[in-house]
């Protein structure tokens, strides 16, 4: 089944959004590093890698379907000066919620176009967003739980530095 133009465009737009997300997390990683949160900086760097993998998965899917990918200019994330580590993770949660909205929009476009294969492929991204939002909520809860207890927050930061990028295994046909 040939992919309809509106679905192809929605996928291409989402690829661009995933790259934007990657650069936002890279910026967050830098802020955390500059503000002496090395473990959290590493955690956000892994998040950057995940977003690159998400973009690559969408790209490969369009390649598999034999349609052109529109590579667009990636907007530079607005320079943020977060007040503290909590603000960084609250910003990350708000961004993940935006990504969820965007993914749902792509699913809706594919469903309206009757592209069941695209909808099934995007199911992985829908479920992934549940995990992404939950991860940020846990991070926020951990920062709040350690409020005023620098030793606990430093131990948590050390733990955050243990995160390993596993190379997202986005399901692909074929």
C-alpha positions as CSV (number, residue, x, y, z in Angstrom):
1,X,0.0,0.0,0.0
2,X,1.4,3.4,-1.0
3,X,1.7,5.8,1.9
4,X,-0.5,8.8,1.5
5,X,1.1,12.2,1.2
6,X,-0.4,13.5,4.5
7,X,1.0,10.5,6.4
8,X,4.4,10.9,4.8
9,X,4.5,14.6,5.7
10,X,3.4,13.9,9.3
11,X,6.2,11.3,9.7
12,X,8.8,13.7,8.2
13,X,7.6,16.5,10.6
14,X,7.9,14.1,13.6
15,X,11.5,13.2,12.5
16,X,12.3,16.9,12.7
17,X,10.6,17.1,16.1
18,X,12.6,14.1,17.4
19,X,15.9,15.8,16.4
20,X,14.7,19.0,18.1
21,X,14.0,17.0,21.2
22,X,17.5,15.4,21.1
23,X,19.1,18.9,21.0
24,X,16.9,20.1,23.8
25,X,18.1,17.2,26.0
26,X,21.7,17.9,25.0
27,X,21.2,21.5,26.1
28,X,19.7,20.2,29.4
29,X,22.7,17.8,29.8
30,X,25.0,20.7,29.4
31,X,23.2,22.9,31.9
32,X,23.3,20.0,34.4
33,X,27.0,19.5,33.8
34,X,27.7,23.2,34.2
35,X,25.8,23.2,37.5
36,X,27.6,20.3,39.1
37,X,25.0,17.5,38.4
38,X,27.2,15.1,36.5
39,X,25.0,12.0,37.0
40,X,21.9,13.9,35.8
41,X,23.9,15.3,32.9
42,X,24.8,11.8,31.9
43,X,21.1,10.7,32.2
44,X,20.1,13.6,29.9
45,X,22.8,12.7,27.5
46,X,21.4,9.2,27.3
47,X,18.0,10.8,26.7
48,X,19.6,12.7,23.8
49,X,20.7,9.4,22.3
50,X,17.2,7.9,22.7
51,X,15.7,10.8,20.8
52,X,18.2,10.3,18.0
53,X,17.2,6.7,17.8
54,X,13.5,7.6,17.7
55,X,14.1,9.9,14.7
56,X,16.2,7.1,13.0
57,X,13.3,4.6,13.5
58,X,10.8,6.9,11.8
59,X,13.3,7.6,9.0
60,X,14.0,3.9,8.4
61,X,10.2,3.2,8.4
62,X,9.7,5.8,5.6
63,X,12.7,4.3,3.7
64,X,11.1,0.8,4.1
65,X,7.8,2.2,2.7
66,X,9.7,3.6,-0.3
67,X,8.7,7.2,0.2
68,X,10.8,10.4,0.3
69,X,11.8,11.8,3.7
70,X,11.6,15.6,4.0
71,X,14.7,16.6,6.0
72,X,14.0,20.1,7.4
73,X,16.0,22.6,9.4
74,X,16.0,21.7,13.1
75,X,15.0,24.6,15.3
76,X,17.5,25.5,17.9
77,X,16.0,24.9,21.4
78,X,15.4,28.2,23.2
79,X,18.3,28.8,25.6
80,X,17.0,28.1,29.0
81,X,18.4,29.1,32.4
82,X,16.7,26.7,34.7
83,X,16.7,27.7,38.4
84,X,17.7,24.3,39.6
85,X,17.7,20.6,38.9
86,X,14.0,20.3,39.6
87,X,13.3,22.9,37.0
88,X,15.2,20.9,34.4
89,X,13.2,17.8,35.0
90,X,9.9,19.7,35.1
91,X,10.9,21.1,31.7
92,X,11.7,17.6,30.5
93,X,8.3,16.4,31.6
94,X,6.5,19.3,29.9
95,X,8.5,18.5,26.7
96,X,7.6,14.8,26.9
97,X,4.0,15.7,27.3
98,X,4.3,17.8,24.1
99,X,6.0,14.9,22.3
100,X,3.1,12.7,23.3
101,X,0.7,15.2,21.8
102,X,2.7,15.2,18.6
103,X,2.9,11.4,18.3
104,X,-0.8,11.2,18.9
105,X,-1.3,13.7,16.1
106,X,0.7,11.5,13.7
107,X,-1.3,8.4,14.7
108,X,-4.5,10.3,14.1
109,X,-3.4,11.4,10.6
110,X,-2.4,7.8,9.8
111,X,-5.7,6.4,11.1
112,X,-7.7,9.0,9.2
113,X,-5.8,8.1,6.0
114,X,-6.6,4.4,6.6
115,X,-2.9,3.5,6.9
116,X,-3.1,0.6,9.4
117,X,0.5,-0.4,8.9
118,X,1.7,3.1,10.0
119,X,-0.7,3.1,13.0
120,X,0.7,-0.3,14.1
121,X,4.3,0.9,13.7
122,X,3.5,4.0,15.7
123,X,2.0,1.9,18.5
124,X,5.6,1.4,19.8
125,X,6.0,5.2,20.0
126,X,2.7,5.7,21.8
127,X,3.8,3.1,24.5
128,X,7.3,4.6,24.6
129,X,5.8,8.0,25.5
130,X,4.0,6.5,28.5
131,X,7.5,5.3,29.7
132,X,9.1,8.7,28.9
133,X,6.6,10.7,30.9
134,X,6.8,8.2,33.8
135,X,10.6,8.5,33.9
136,X,10.4,12.2,34.2
137,X,7.8,12.0,36.9
138,X,10.0,9.7,38.9
139,X,12.9,12.1,38.5
140,X,10.8,15.0,39.7
141,X,9.6,12.9,42.7
142,X,13.1,12.0,43.6
143,X,14.3,15.6,43.5
144,X,11.4,16.7,45.6
145,X,11.9,13.8,48.1
146,X,15.5,14.9,48.6
147,X,14.7,18.6,49.0
148,X,17.0,20.1,51.6
149,X,19.0,16.9,52.0
150,X,22.1,17.5,49.8
151,X,23.6,14.1,50.7
152,X,20.6,12.2,49.4
153,X,20.4,14.3,46.3
154,X,24.1,13.7,45.6
155,X,23.6,10.0,46.0
156,X,20.7,10.1,43.6
157,X,22.8,12.1,41.1
158,X,25.5,9.4,41.3
159,X,22.8,6.8,40.6
160,X,21.5,8.8,37.6
161,X,25.0,8.5,36.1
162,X,24.6,4.7,35.9
163,X,22.0,4.9,33.1
164,X,23.1,3.0,30.0
165,X,21.9,3.6,26.5
166,X,20.8,0.3,25.2
167,X,20.2,1.3,21.6
168,X,16.5,1.6,21.2
169,X,15.1,-1.5,19.5
170,X,12.3,0.1,17.5
171,X,10.4,-2.7,15.8
172,X,10.8,-2.7,12.0
173,X,9.1,-4.8,9.4
174,X,11.1,-7.1,7.2
